[in-house]
Amino acid sequence: MDNKGDIFTYQKLLLATGGRPKQLAFGDSQIIYFRTLSDYRRLRALAETGRRFAVIGGGFIGSEIAAALAMNGKEVLMIFPGKDIGDRVFPRPLAQFVSNFYTQKGVEVLAGEKIIGLETQGNQRVFKTSTKREIEADGVVAGVGIEPNVELAQTVGLEVENGIIVDEFLRTSHPDIHAAGDVAAFYNPALGKHIRVEHEDNANAMGRMAGRNMAGKAEPYHHLPFFYSDMFDLGYEAVGEVDSSLETFADWKRPNEEGVIYYLQNGRVRGVLLWNVWEQVEAARQLIAEPGPFTVRNLKGRLAHFKKK
């Protein structure tokens, strides 16, 4: 039943409810969370007249938005509680390099800071930080992650844990209901665990597979998704668990400019970060699927046939 009281029936149902931005405890409509087309249009309109922008968050969305605004001639300030930009993904030396790179590009980086309040004064947004600084901006953008939209699944009693749990055929705990995209938590054999991935490669591949299986196929979803980003002149593609808390080995062709970073745990490669290296995603997937054991010695040069974009 929908909000108008209309009742719909189905034989097979796909839940692709995605996620919603995590909300800060202040700011309300003054903060652009940048998840929708209307968010993009709102930021673009602000950028036509505004000069100074604050970006909350040093992760995937925050780093991309900050770079895009700076490349369009805006004064940009990034503020986040971590030590460096991307420090949850990048090993410390690379994260430090990225923070310095942004600074050289004119972005003011306020690491180790938290925003504790935001108010409007005329056309300006004024926010206060945990160190009692007051900062003015014409626009504020936040990229602090999402929460999967699992409420509908919960109302019908589906299994939920950091997303809607699906089997290898993308069926939920109800055999006639499938789930796909940002909201679905699926088992990946290469990693040996359930994962939930918020990126277009996963959404596109999983959506196609769910549709095929709902139409009568029985094809397992063993795809290990990748994600990518571009930040000024820097770019990367990443596969698997790219978590800076894991053991890492950086195999550089040119330090911080071109190379491969391997993320290891108990002798297995859990993730691969291809830093300004292209056309190696499938090779990285195959490496993650191998049982190992791997060491720095036998990983050096493993994906060293670097290719340009």
C-alpha positions in Angstrom: 0.0 0.0 0.0 1.3 3.5 -0.9 0.7 6.8 0.9 -2.5 7.3 -1.1 -4.0 4.0 0.1 -3.5 2.2 -3.3 -2.7 -1.5 -3.0 -0.3 -3.2 -5.4 0.4 -6.9 -5.8 3.5 -8.6 -7.1 5.1 -11.9 -8.0 8.6 -10.7 -7.6 9.7 -7.4 -5.9 13.0 -5.5 -6.0 14.0 -3.2 -3.2 16.4 -0.6 -4.4 15.7 2.0 -1.8 19.3 3.3 -1.6 20.4 5.5 1.3 20.0 8.9 2.8 22.7 11.3 3.9 23.7 11.2 7.6 22.5 14.5 9.0 24.4 16.8 11.3 22.8 18.0 14.5 22.6 21.6 13.2 22.2 23.7 10.1 19.0 22.1 8.8 18.4 23.4 5.2 21.5 25.6 5.3 23.7 22.6 4.6 23.8 20.9 1.1 24.3 17.2 1.5 24.9 16.6 -2.2 23.0 13.4 -2.9 20.5 14.5 -5.5 20.2 16.4 -8.8 18.5 19.2 -6.9 21.5 19.4 -4.5 23.8 19.8 -7.5 21.6 22.6 -9.0 21.4 24.3 -5.7 25.2 24.3 -5.3 25.8 25.4 -8.9 23.4 28.3 -8.4 25.3 29.3 -5.2 28.6 29.0 -7.0 27.5 31.5 -9.6 27.5 34.3 -7.0 29.2 33.0 -4.0 32.9 33.3 -3.4 33.8 31.2 -0.3 32.6 27.7 0.4 33.0 25.3 3.3 33.1 21.5 2.8 32.4 19.3 5.8 34.1 15.9 5.5 37.4 14.7 4.2 36.3 11.5 2.6 35.1 10.5 -0.9 32.4 13.2 -1.5 34.1 16.0 0.4 37.4 15.7 -1.4 35.7 15.6 -4.8 33.4 18.6 -4.1 36.3 20.6 -2.6 38.4 20.0 -5.7 35.6 20.9 -8.1 34.8 24.2 -6.3 38.5 25.1 -6.2 38.9 24.3 -9.9 36.0 26.7 -10.6 37.9 29.6 -8.9 36.2 29.4 -5.5 37.8 29.9 -2.1 37.4 26.5 -0.4 37.8 25.4 3.2 37.7 21.7 4.2 36.9 20.7 7.8 36.9 17.2 9.2 37.8 15.4 12.4 40.5 13.1 10.9 44.2 13.8 10.5 44.3 14.1 6.7 42.1 14.0 3.6 41.1 10.4 2.9 42.9 9.0 6.0 40.3 6.1 6.4 41.4 4.8 3.0 44.9 6.1 2.2 47.9 5.0 4.2 49.3 7.8 6.3 52.1 9.0 4.0 49.7 9.2 1.0 47.0 10.9 3.1 49.5 13.5 4.2 50.6 14.0 0.6 47.0 14.5 -0.5 46.4 17.1 2.2 49.5 19.0 1.2 48.5 18.7 -2.4 45.1 20.3 -1.7 46.8 23.1 0.3 49.0 23.8 -2.7 45.9 24.0 -4.9 44.6 26.8 -2.6 42.2 24.7 -0.4 42.4 25.6 3.3 42.5 22.3 5.2 41.3 22.3 8.8 42.0 18.7 10.0 41.2 17.5 13.5 38.3 20.0 13.7 34.6 19.5 14.3 31.8 21.9 13.6 29.5 22.4 16.6 27.1 24.9 15.3 25.9 26.9 12.2 23.8 30.0 11.9 22.8 32.4 9.2 23.8 36.1 9.2 22.3 37.7 6.1 23.5 35.8 3.1 26.4 34.3 5.0 26.6 31.0 6.9 28.7 31.3 10.0 29.8 28.1 11.7 31.6 27.5 14.9 34.3 24.9 15.4 35.3 22.8 18.4 38.3 25.1 18.8 36.0 28.1 19.1 36.8 29.5 15.6 34.0 31.3 13.7 34.1 30.9 9.9 32.0 32.6 7.3 31.0 31.0 4.0 28.6 31.6 1.2 27.7 27.9 1.0 28.2 24.8 3.1 28.4 21.3 1.7 28.5 18.2 3.8 29.7 14.7 2.8 29.6 12.6 5.9 28.3 9.3 4.6 24.9 7.7 4.2 22.5 5.4 6.1 20.8 2.6 4.1 17.0 3.0 3.7 16.0 -0.3 5.4 12.7 0.8 7.0 10.5 -0.7 4.3 12.4 -4.0 4.6 12.0 -4.0 8.3 8.3 -3.5 8.2 7.9 -6.8 6.4 10.3 -8.7 8.6 13.3 -9.0 6.2 16.7 -9.7 7.7 18.6 -6.4 8.1 22.1 -5.8 9.3 24.0 -2.8 7.9 21.7 -3.0 4.9 19.2 -5.6 3.6 20.8 -9.1 3.7 20.7 -10.9 0.4 22.0 -14.4 -0.7 24.2 -15.0 -3.7 21.1 -14.7 -6.0 20.2 -11.4 -4.4 17.2 -12.8 -2.7 16.3 -11.4 0.7 15.1 -13.6 3.5 11.8 -13.7 1.6 12.4 -15.6 -1.6 10.2 -13.4 -3.8 11.8 -10.2 -2.7 15.2 -9.2 -4.0 17.4 -6.2 -3.1 20.2 -4.4 -5.0 22.4 -1.3 -4.9 23.5 0.8 -1.9 20.9 -0.8 0.4 21.9 -4.4 -0.2 24.4 -6.3 1.9 25.8 -9.3 -0.1 28.3 -12.0 0.5 31.4 -11.8 -1.6 33.4 -15.0 -1.9 36.8 -13.3 -2.6 36.6 -11.4 0.7 34.7 -14.2 2.6 32.2 -11.8 4.2 29.1 -9.7 3.7 29.8 -6.2 2.3 27.7 -3.2 1.3 29.1 -1.0 -1.5 28.0 2.6 -2.2 29.1 3.2 -5.8 27.8 3.0 -9.4 29.7 -0.1 -10.4 28.0 -2.2 -7.8 24.6 -0.6 -8.4 24.7 -1.2 -12.1 26.1 -4.7 -12.0 23.8 -5.8 -9.1 20.7 -4.2 -10.6 21.2 -6.1 -13.8 21.8 -9.4 -12.0 18.8 -8.9 -9.8 16.6 -8.3 -12.8 17.8 -11.4 -14.6 17.3 -13.6 -11.6 13.8 -12.2 -10.9 13.0 -13.1 -14.6 14.0 -16.7 -14.0 17.8 -17.0 -14.1 19.8 -18.4 -11.2 23.1 -16.6 -11.6 25.2 -15.9 -8.5 26.4 -12.4 -7.8 30.1 -12.8 -7.1 31.2 -9.5 -8.6 33.7 -7.6 -6.5 32.8 -3.9 -7.2 35.4 -1.2 -7.7 35.1 2.6 -7.1 37.0 5.5 -8.4 37.6 9.2 -7.8 39.3 12.2 -9.4 40.8 15.0 -7.3 42.4 17.8 -9.3 45.2 16.0 -11.2 45.0 12.9 -9.1 42.9 9.9 -9.8 42.5 6.4 -8.5 40.5 3.2 -8.8 40.1 0.9 -5.9 38.9 -2.7 -5.4 38.0 -4.7 -2.2 38.7 -3.5 1.3 40.8 -0.4 1.1 41.0 0.4 4.8 44.0 2.2 6.2 43.8 0.2 9.4 45.0 -2.8 7.5 48.7 -3.6 6.8 49.6 -1.7 3.6 52.4 -2.0 1.0 53.0 0.8 -1.5 54.6 -0.3 -4.7 55.5 3.1 -6.3 56.7 3.8 -9.8 56.9 7.4 -8.7 56.2 8.1 -5.1 52.7 9.5 -4.5 52.3 10.0 -8.2 51.9 6.6 -9.8 51.8 3.2 -8.1 49.8 0.4 -6.5 48.9 0.1 -2.8 48.1 -3.4 -1.4 46.0 -3.9 1.7 46.8 -7.1 3.5 45.4 -9.2 6.4 46.8 -12.6 7.5 48.8 -13.0 4.4 45.9 -12.3 2.0 45.4 -9.2 -0.2 42.1 -7.7 0.9 42.1 -4.6 -1.3 44.1 -2.8 -4.0 44.3 1.0 -4.6 45.5 1.9 -8.1 46.9 5.4 -7.8 47.0 7.1 -11.2 47.2 3.5 -12.6 44.6 2.3 -15.1 43.3 -0.8 -16.8 44.3 -3.0 -13.8 41.0 -3.5 -12.0 40.4 -7.0 -13.2 43.9 -8.1 -12.3 43.4 -6.6 -8.9 40.1 -8.6 -8.5 42.0 -11.8 -9.4 44.7 -11.1 -6.9 42.2 -10.5 -4.1 40.6 -13.9 -4.9 43.9 -15.8 -4.6 44.5 -17.4 -1.2 48.2 -16.4 -0.9 50.0 -16.1 1.4 51.4 -12.9 0.1 54.4 -10.8 1.4 55.9 -7.5 0.4 58.5 -9.5 -1.6 56.1 -11.4 -3.8 53.8 -8.4 -4.3 56.5 -6.0 -5.5 56.0 -5.6 -9.2 52.9 -7.8 -9.3 50.7 -5.1 -10.9 53.7 -3.0 -12.0 52.8 -3.0 -15.7 51.4 0.5 -15.2 49.2 1.9 -17.9 48.1 5.5 -18.5 44.5 6.6 -18.6 
